[in-house]
Structures are given as C-alpha cells and as structure tokens.
Amino acid sequence: MSKSLLFIPDISGFTNFVQTTEVEHSQHVISELLEVLIAANTQQLKLAEIEGDALFFFKENEIPSQEKILAQVETMYTAFYSHLKMLETNRICPCNACATAPKLQLKIILHCGDLQFLNVQGNRKPFGESVIEAHRLLKNSIEGDNYILISEALAKEIKLTEHYESALFQFDRGSDKYDGKIINYLHANIDVTLLKLRAFEPPIVYQPDMPPNFTKTVIIDRSAYEVYEMLSNYRYRHLWVEGVDEFVFEEDEVTRVGTEHTCVINGKSFDFTTVVKPVAMDQLNYGELTFDPPPVERMYQFFTLKPLGDAKCELHFEIYWKTKTPFQKMLMLIGAKKQIIAASSHSVENLVNLMNQEQLVLS
C-alpha cells in the first residue's frame, strides 16, 4: 500500500478570537476563511473533516511531488491573506471581531503514512497512527503562529531537506516528543510580505456633490454600536422595514463595503450594494446604493450614527437620488418622490421605536 498525504491548515489565534470578540461575527469570519482555504485546494485533496478552526485534508495512496506540495502551500497562504486584506480594507463593522480579524494567522501541518478508514453514516473517515501524529504536531514548540511544518517522514518521501531555500521557504529542523516518541520535522516561518496577494475591488466611497434630497435626524436610546448592528445585519431588516416580501443575502457573511443584498417586493427584485461616505472620526456610517427603482437612475441612502454616551445616539438619515431621463424626472414629480420619502421616513420611525424597546436583545 502506498503512503498517503495528510494536510492540515489551522487558523492560529481562533480560540482567543472567539473568546474575546463578538461570537456571531467571529464565526462568520472563520467560516469565510475556511471556505477560502477549501477553494484554494488545487491538488484534489479530499476533505475529511472541518475541525473548528482547522481543515483535515488527505490524499489517499498518493503523495504529490515536492514542487506541487510547496505550490499548494503557497496557494493557500496567498488566498488566506488576500481575504484578510480584503476584510481589513472593506470593513465597516466596528465590533472587535471584525477589527481584530486581520490579526489571524495560518499554520499548515503536513505528514504522511498508512491510512485506515472507518465508515460513519456513509462517510469514509481516515484514522490510524499517522492521523494521530499529524494532529499532535499541531501542538509543537515552534515559535510564532504563521508557519509550515513538514514531518521528517514526508520530507524524506518528497526529498526535501533543510538546505532547500526559496524566496518564501527557508527551513529549519525541529522535533517534539509525544507519548515518549520523538517526531522530527522541518519548519519554515512564512513572511506574508513575500506573498503576491490577489487584487480586489476597491471600496465604493461616495463623495456627495449635491445636498441630500431628504434627511431625517432622530435620537435613539441605545448605543451607536447596537443601532449599527440593527442597520447592517440583514437578519433584522424585517423587524423595521415594511412592505418587503423577502430579504436575500449571504447569511454566513459579515456585512462590509461591496456586500450585496436583494429586497423582493411584490415579486420584483431590487439589488443593493453596501457603500460608505466620509464621516467624523467619532461617528459610524452605513450606506446602500441601488440602481433598481424605476423613477431614478441611482439612489444612495446613508445612516450616520453619532454617540451621545453609552446608551444614546443620534441617527442622521439621508437619501441622495439622481434622475437621468425626462421620463424619470416626470415620475418623481407626479408622486414617486413622495412615496420614497414616506416609505423611508416610516422605516426610520420603526427603527427608532424598535431600538427604544427595553426588552429588545440582539442575539
């Protein structure tokens, strides 16, 4: 029987991340990162298990070449840190989970050996001594949390030594003792600055070039952070926006600049994209852009929150719209403008009433 490859990417700092930050948003961030790592699997590795903050891949009875293994490692690091950079650049949420996400790191453990399998509810799960060893290698004496570890057993199979050197990989020898058995390995810290991170769309920042078409300012007896969560978390939209049949959005994604959601009204879909505009340092801003309402060419709406203490804030709501054709301008004049203002004003009032309820708890 040929030896099999064991491949475990592990997100470092996950435990502290969850314990010290908002749980829901941290779970969304980790879920996104795990999806990114799975999508970066270029060697047709089989996913045996999602283990909290780690993925357990294997390649049965086959070990790719040294070049392919190191390329796979680099691909995953590039995808991981590209996504973290996007999260950092496009972040709008002020919570600790979203603010500290860019500090997460990645370590990848590689081992090889003979595999046995268990069938559990129709799923084929690898087990055996090599599986145990690979997981024990996650707890090692390497300093730092951003590295690749290749067991000596695998290094011999792919003819890798500590003398191998490239722009990204410079290996050192190491060893740790587990249950009386010493396991030797090669390890290399990953310098993130050497990765060629993927480009992504820059955030849309709206610079108003005209006065808003409608504004409304209210005081809410809740902290600015709680109101911001109600605004930006689409799970709560149905609680204060009326007349919408359904809100369609990615439920496992934290809202950020560029995030999209759809409102279905009377069977018609209206698409919105998250945007922001410049505000004062002590204020929070959430905005949306849509091209769909027939009376306008485009429409922005912004919610700006100014803290007035720990449990009170000022909400300033603005709408900017642009009409392009004479027909659009006519529709606005004969009633569409009044309808947009009435619906928006009513939604803001609903939001205020909802947030002022003492029994309201955001879960």
Summary of the structure (lengths in Angstrom):
residues: 363
radius of gyration: 25.8
end to end distance: 51.3
largest distance: 83.6
contacts: 1064
relative contact order: 0.12
helix: 33%
strand: 32%
